[in-house]
Amino acid sequence: TVARARKIQKFLSQPFFVAQQFTGLEGKYVTIADTIRGFKEIVEGRHDAIPEQDFYMAGTIDEVVAKSQLRKG
């Protein structure tokens, strides 16, 4: 779906070490395996209930889930 594609687009905006001075966000190392796992889970619809903005500048899919849970309270 378009919603999942937009989440993938945001998810791939991982905070890079080289961009830290511009974004103010600490860079994170994410393994290719973690990236693929997150991508797969998004495509499968396992995170359809999570708002799109929670995927932006997150490292792993686990961080996306944690960010979403923090926002919910």
Secondary structure, 3 states (H helix, E strand, C coil): CHHHHHHHHHHCCCCCHHHHHHHCCCCCCCCHHHHHHHHHHHHCCCCCCCCHHHHCCCCCHHHHHHHHHHHHC
